[in-house]
Structure formats: structure tokens, C-alpha cells
Amino acid sequence: MLCGNFKRGESNGAGRELVCSGNVPGNMKKAMARIGMVNYINTAPIYEVWKEQVHRPDWAVTEAPPAHLNGLLATGDLDLGFVSCYEYAARPEQYRIMADLSISATGPVGSVFMFSLVTPKQLDGRKILMTGQSETSVWLLRIILEDFFAVRPEYTSGEIFAKRQPEEEPTAVLAIGDEALRLANDPASPYPVRLDLAEFWNQQTGLPFVFSVCAVREDFLATAEDTARDLHQTLLACRDQGQKHLATISAQVASRIPMHTTACLAYFQAMEYDLGPAKLRALEKFFSRLIRHEAASVKALPLKIFQ
């Protein structure tokens, strides 16, 4: 048990409220909501609490990699959820960003790596296999290589762990999420060079990096703003509770990688789930570079925040 069985109107001690009843109270029969949740363990400090405590039949959760959730939110098959920050930058007219929620890091993130046979400066014209699971990480790596190292590799997309002929092997791979954790914890990994993208970004800019935001569709807000507010508060409450129980959550999920519980706890302690002023500045800097690369809408700035 991660936390008590709070109900609407009861404090959880952290300034948030959790809706934990199996039935929807009569005064809360609002709009149905379709919610996207990234299916990596980096969401566990929020989602493990949600799964245990939030039993709302009118709130349907879809678990998937970021790229899949991006597509569902863009087409209106989700109403809100954790998606790549790139998705917001690409279609800002469709969304607002929910305040104080993110998946981010200040310094090493431990699960977004470029693994390489050579140094970044030696990658000009070399093949890099990019994960197709997150456009944010793809563009962060491109910005790092092209803007900071001034190299132009050959980018390809595909499955990181797919079997390939020797002549098809890339010089480097971009891996994120659970795949990156598996490679990082594999003593037989063939890649001697490892670049943590969030750590490099922090070294160059002095800012955190925000990989994922919780975005809500404007058309959902137009018809169901009260429901969106309930969801926002519940996600914040789950986040706050999860931060108090990281050791317990680590013990629950470490075997999914697999990794040692202690290493999993250290990973969660490096992750951040707020969206404070430094994170907002980081989004603005990243979006500015995306716009310069013509990879995002000029309307991505200024940011639109749902408070």
C-alpha cells in the first residue's frame, strides 16, 4: 500500500486530493476522459500510485510509448496525457500544458543515451540508429550533434534490439526509456562511448531538460474543463505521494528491466516530475532551437499553460 484511501474532499497531507472510490460520486458525474500514460518505468512514481488509488470508471487510461501517445492525442483519440514535449511544439494550437507536471531531469537522466563506437565528433557521415519511440529525444540528439558538435550523421530509424547483418550495424544508437536502461545495465554492450543527453544539455545550457509534458487538448477543455481540473489535481496528488514512496515503488518495478532495486531507486531519485520556472525556461530554449531547425511550429512560443 502506497498511501491511504483518500476520497474527494479529504486532504492527502500534501495539498492535493485523490479520488480513490471505485464508484463515481453523484456530484462528480462529469465528462468521460481518455488519458495517455507512458509505459516506461519512469512514470512509476506517478502511475503506480494511480493504479492503486484511483479507480474511476469514467477515466480510461491508455499505456503506450510516447510516440504512440503523441499520435493518439493529435488525432483526438486521447483527451490528455503524458506525451513528448515535441508533440506540443509541433501542434501547439491543439493543446495546453498542464501546470507543474513533467518527466524531466536536471543533469543525468539515466535513460536517454546515445551509445556509440566512436566519440560524437567522429560521427560526421556515420550511421546513427534512432529510436522511433520519442521525437523529443530524436530532436534533442540532432540538436546536440548538429549545433554543439557541428557534425551531420546519417540518421536512420528502427528497432534498437533488432537482428541485423554486420554491414548494417550502425555506428551509434539512440535508446530511450526501458531500452536505454537495459543497454546501460548490459555488461556485454558493444558501445564504449555513452552520452547522457540530459546531462550534456545541462552542461551546455545550465538548464534541466523536459522530455515529457502532460498536455490537454483545447477541444476537451472547451467542453470539460472541470473534469480536466479534477484530473490535474489527481495527477499532482499521485506525483506527491509517489515521491514519498520511491523505495517501495522501486522494489515493485525494478524487475521489469531487470535492474537492481538500489539502481532503480537511484534512477527515480534523478527523475523530476515538476514543471517549475527553470523547466519552463528549458522548454522555451528547446522549442526555440526546434523552430530554428524548422522542426516545430512558430506558435509553440509563448507556452500555453493550464493552471
FIMIVEX-751586 format. One record per residue (C-alpha): x, y, z; residue in one letter; residue number from 1. Coordinates in Angstrom, 1 decimal, decimal comma. Layout:
<atoms>
px;py;pz;type;seq
X;Y;Z;A;NUM
...
</atoms>
This chain:
<atoms>
px;py;pz;type;seq
0,0;0,0;0,0;M;1
1,5;3,3;-1,1;L;2
-0,9;5,7;0,5;C;3
-4,2;5,9;2,4;G;4
-7,6;5,7;0,7;N;5
-8,4;9,4;0,3;F;6
-11,7;10,4;-1,1;K;7
-12,8;13,7;-2,6;R;8
-12,8;16,4;0,0;G;9
-10,1;14,7;2,2;E;10
-6,6;16,1;2,3;S;11
-3,7;13,8;1,5;N;12
-1,3;15,9;3,6;G;13
0,5;17,3;0,5;A;14
-2,0;19,9;-0,6;G;15
-3,6;17,6;-3,2;R;16
-6,7;15,3;-3,2;E;17
-7,0;11,8;-4,5;L;18
-10,2;10,3;-5,9;V;19
-10,0;6,7;-4,8;C;20
-13,5;5,5;-4,7;S;21
-14,5;2,6;-7,0;G;22
-17,7;4,5;-8,0;N;23
-18,1;8,0;-9,2;V;24
-19,8;10,1;-6,5;P;25
-23,1;11,8;-7,7;G;26
-21,6;15,2;-7,6;N;27
-18,7;14,2;-9,8;M;28
-20,5;12,7;-12,8;K;29
-18,7;14,8;-15,3;K;30
-17,3;14,1;-18,7;A;31
-15,5;10,9;-19,6;M;32
-11,8;11,3;-20,0;A;33
-9,3;9,4;-22,1;R;34
-5,8;9,6;-20,6;I;35
-2,4;8,6;-22,0;G;36
0,3;7,2;-19,8;M;37
3,9;6,4;-21,0;V;38
4,5;2,7;-20,4;N;39
8,1;3,1;-19,2;Y;40
9,1;2,7;-15,6;I;41
10,0;6,4;-15,4;N;42
6,3;7,1;-14,9;T;43
6,0;4,7;-12,0;A;44
6,3;7,3;-9,2;P;45
3,0;8,7;-10,6;I;46
1,4;5,7;-12,2;Y;47
1,9;3,1;-9,5;E;48
0,0;5,3;-7,1;V;49
-2,7;6,0;-9,7;W;50
-3,2;2,2;-10,3;K;51
-3,5;1,5;-6,6;E;52
-5,6;4,5;-5,6;Q;53
-7,6;5,9;-8,5;V;54
-10,5;3,7;-9,5;H;55
-12,6;5,9;-11,8;R;56
-14,6;4,1;-14,5;P;57
-15,1;7,4;-16,3;D;58
-11,3;7,9;-16,6;W;59
-9,8;5,4;-19,2;A;60
-6,0;5,1;-19,3;V;61
-4,1;4,0;-22,4;T;62
-0,5;2,8;-21,8;E;63
1,9;3,1;-24,7;A;64
5,3;4,5;-25,8;P;65
5,5;8,3;-26,2;P;66
5,3;8,3;-30,0;A;67
2,1;6,3;-30,0;H;68
0,5;8,5;-27,4;L;69
1,6;11,5;-29,4;N;70
-0,4;10,2;-32,4;G;71
-3,5;9,4;-30,3;L;72
-3,6;12,8;-28,7;L;73
-3,0;14,5;-32,1;A;74
-6,0;12,7;-33,7;T;75
-8,3;13,3;-30,7;G;76
-8,3;9,6;-29,6;D;77
-7,0;10,8;-26,2;L;78
-8,1;13,9;-24,3;D;79
-4,9;14,5;-22,3;L;80
-1,8;12,6;-21,2;G;81
2,0;12,5;-20,9;F;82
3,4;13,0;-24,4;V;83
6,7;14,0;-25,8;S;84
7,2;17,8;-25,4;C;85
7,9;17,7;-29,1;Y;86
4,3;16,9;-29,7;E;87
3,2;20,1;-28,1;Y;88
5,8;22,1;-30,1;A;89
4,6;20,5;-33,3;A;90
0,9;21,3;-32,8;R;91
0,6;23,9;-30,1;P;92
-2,7;25,2;-31,3;E;93
-4,3;21,9;-30,3;Q;94
-3,0;21,8;-26,7;Y;95
-2,3;23,4;-23,4;R;96
0,4;22,1;-21,0;I;97
-0,8;21,1;-17,5;M;98
1,0;23,1;-14,9;A;99
3,7;21,6;-12,7;D;100
3,7;18,2;-14,3;L;101
6,6;16,8;-16,4;S;102
9,1;14,0;-16,9;I;103
12,4;15,7;-16,7;S;104
15,9;15,8;-15,2;A;105
18,5;18,3;-14,1;T;106
21,7;16,6;-15,1;G;107
21,9;12,9;-15,9;P;108
18,6;11,2;-16,6;V;109
20,0;7,7;-16,9;G;110
17,5;6,5;-19,6;S;111
18,1;8,6;-22,7;V;112
21,5;7,7;-24,2;F;113
23,4;7,8;-27,4;M;114
25,6;4,6;-27,3;F;115
28,4;4,8;-29,8;S;116
31,5;3,1;-31,1;L;117
33,2;6,5;-31,6;V;118
33,1;9,9;-30,0;T;119
30,4;12,4;-31,0;P;120
33,0;14,5;-33,0;K;121
33,7;11,4;-35,1;Q;122
30,1;10,8;-36,2;L;123
30,0;13,1;-39,2;D;124
28,6;11,0;-42,1;G;125
28,3;7,9;-39,8;R;126
25,1;6,0;-39,4;K;127
23,0;6,5;-36,2;I;128
20,0;4,3;-35,5;L;129
17,3;6,4;-33,8;M;130
14,6;5,0;-31,7;T;131
11,1;5,7;-33,2;G;132
9,6;5,9;-29,7;Q;133
10,1;9,6;-29,0;S;134
10,5;12,6;-31,3;E;135
11,7;14,7;-28,4;T;136
14,8;12,5;-27,8;S;137
15,4;12,3;-31,6;V;138
15,5;16,0;-31,9;W;139
17,5;16,6;-28,8;L;140
20,2;14,3;-30,2;L;141
20,1;16,1;-33,5;R;142
20,5;19,5;-31,9;I;143
23,3;18,2;-29,7;I;144
25,2;16,7;-32,7;L;145
24,5;19,4;-35,2;E;146
24,5;22,6;-33,1;D;147
27,1;21,7;-30,4;F;148
29,4;19,2;-32,2;F;149
28,9;20,5;-35,7;A;150
28,5;17,0;-37,3;V;151
26,0;15,7;-39,7;R;152
25,5;12,0;-39,3;P;153
23,2;9,7;-41,4;E;154
20,1;9,2;-39,4;Y;155
18,0;6,0;-39,6;T;156
15,1;4,8;-37,6;S;157
14,3;1,3;-36,4;G;158
14,3;-1,2;-33,6;E;159
17,3;-1,0;-31,3;I;160
17,4;-4,7;-30,5;F;161
16,5;-6,0;-34,0;A;162
18,8;-8,5;-35,6;K;163
20,9;-7,1;-38,4;R;164
23,7;-8,1;-40,8;Q;165
27,2;-7,0;-39,7;P;166
27,3;-4,5;-42,6;E;167
24,0;-3,0;-41,4;E;168
25,1;-2,3;-37,9;E;169
25,1;1,5;-37,0;P;170
28,0;3,3;-35,5;T;171
25,7;4,7;-32,8;A;172
22,2;4,2;-31,5;V;173
19,8;6,4;-29,6;L;174
17,9;4,5;-27,0;A;175
15,4;5,8;-24,5;I;176
13,3;4,6;-21,6;G;177
13,4;0,9;-20,6;D;178
15,5;0,0;-23,7;E;179
18,2;2,5;-22,6;A;180
18,2;1,1;-19,1;L;181
18,7;-2,4;-20,5;R;182
21,6;-1,3;-22,6;L;183
23,1;0,8;-19,8;A;184
23,0;-2,2;-17,5;N;185
24,3;-4,7;-20,1;D;186
27,9;-5,6;-19,3;P;187
28,2;-7,1;-22,9;A;188
27,2;-3,8;-24,6;S;189
29,4;-3,3;-27,6;P;190
29,4;0,5;-27,3;Y;191
32,3;2,1;-25,4;P;192
31,0;5,7;-25,7;V;193
27,9;6,7;-23,8;R;194
26,3;10,2;-23,9;L;195
23,5;11,0;-21,5;D;196
21,6;13,6;-23,5;L;197
20,0;15,4;-20,5;A;198
23,4;15,7;-18,8;E;199
25,0;17,2;-21,9;F;200
22,1;19,6;-22,3;W;201
22,5;20,7;-18,7;N;202
26,3;21,2;-19,1;Q;203
25,8;23,3;-22,2;Q;204
22,8;25,4;-21,1;T;205
22,7;25,3;-17,3;G;206
19,1;24,2;-17,6;L;207
17,1;21,0;-16,9;P;208
15,7;19,1;-19,8;F;209
11,9;18,3;-20,1;V;210
11,3;15,1;-22,0;F;211
7,6;14,8;-21,5;S;212
4,7;17,2;-20,6;V;213
1,1;16,4;-19,6;C;214
-0,8;18,0;-22,5;A;215
-4,6;18,5;-22,6;V;216
-6,5;19,1;-25,8;R;217
-8,1;22,5;-26,3;E;218
-11,3;21,0;-27,5;D;219
-11,6;18,9;-24,3;F;220
-11,0;22,0;-22,2;L;221
-13,8;23,7;-24,1;A;222
-16,4;21,1;-23,0;T;223
-14,9;19,5;-19,9;A;224
-12,7;22,0;-18,1;E;225
-13,9;20,8;-14,6;D;226
-13,0;17,2;-15,4;T;227
-9,6;18,4;-16,6;A;228
-9,1;20,2;-13,3;R;229
-10,0;17,1;-11,4;D;230
-7,6;15,1;-13,4;L;231
-4,9;17,6;-13,0;H;232
-5,2;17,7;-9,2;Q;233
-5,3;13,9;-9,0;T;234
-2,1;13,5;-11,1;L;235
-0,4;16,1;-8,9;L;236
-1,6;14,1;-5,8;A;237
-0,3;10,8;-7,2;C;238
3,0;12,6;-8,0;R;239
3,3;13,9;-4,5;D;240
2,6;10,6;-2,9;Q;241
4,9;8,7;-5,2;G;242
7,8;10,9;-4,2;Q;243
7,3;9,8;-0,6;K;244
7,4;6,1;-1,5;H;245
10,2;5,8;-4,1;L;246
11,9;2,9;-2,3;A;247
8,6;0,9;-2,3;T;248
7,9;1,7;-5,9;I;249
11,5;0,7;-6,9;S;250
11,0;-2,7;-5,3;A;251
7,8;-3,1;-7,3;Q;252
9,1;-2,2;-10,8;V;253
12,9;-2,9;-10,9;A;254
12,4;-6,5;-12,2;S;255
10,7;-5,1;-15,4;R;256
14,1;-4,0;-16,8;I;257
15,6;-6,0;-14,9;P;258
17,8;-3,9;-12,7;M;259
18,8;-3,9;-9,0;H;260
16,3;-2,2;-6,7;T;261
19,1;0,1;-5,4;T;262
19,9;1,2;-9,0;A;263
16,2;1,7;-9,7;C;264
15,8;3,9;-6,7;L;265
18,8;6,0;-7,7;A;266
17,2;6,3;-11,2;Y;267
13,9;7,6;-9,7;F;268
15,8;10,0;-7,5;Q;269
17,4;11,5;-10,6;A;270
14,0;11,9;-12,3;M;271
11,9;15,0;-11,7;E;272
8,2;15,4;-12,2;Y;273
7,5;19,1;-11,7;D;274
7,4;22,0;-14,2;L;275
8,8;24,9;-12,3;G;276
10,3;28,1;-13,7;P;277
13,6;26,5;-14,7;A;278
11,8;23,8;-16,6;K;279
9,7;26,3;-18,4;L;280
12,8;28,2;-19,5;R;281
14,2;24,9;-20,6;A;282
11,2;24,2;-22,8;L;283
11,4;27,7;-24,3;E;284
15,1;27,2;-25,1;K;285
14,5;23,7;-26,7;F;286
11,5;25,0;-28,6;F;287
13,4;27,9;-29,9;S;288
16,0;25,6;-31,3;R;289
13,3;23,3;-32,8;L;290
11,8;26,4;-34,6;I;291
15,3;27,3;-35,9;R;292
15,6;23,8;-37,3;H;293
12,1;24,2;-38,8;E;294
11,0;21,2;-36,8;A;295
8,3;22,9;-34,7;A;296
5,5;25,5;-35,1;S;297
6,4;29,1;-34,5;V;298
3,3;29,2;-32,4;K;299
5,0;26,9;-29,8;A;300
6,1;30,1;-28,1;L;301
4,9;31,6;-25,9;P;302
3,9;28,5;-23,8;L;303
0,2;28,0;-23,0;K;304
-0,2;26,6;-19,5;I;305
-3,4;25,2;-18,0;F;306
-3,3;26,2;-14,3;Q;307
</atoms>
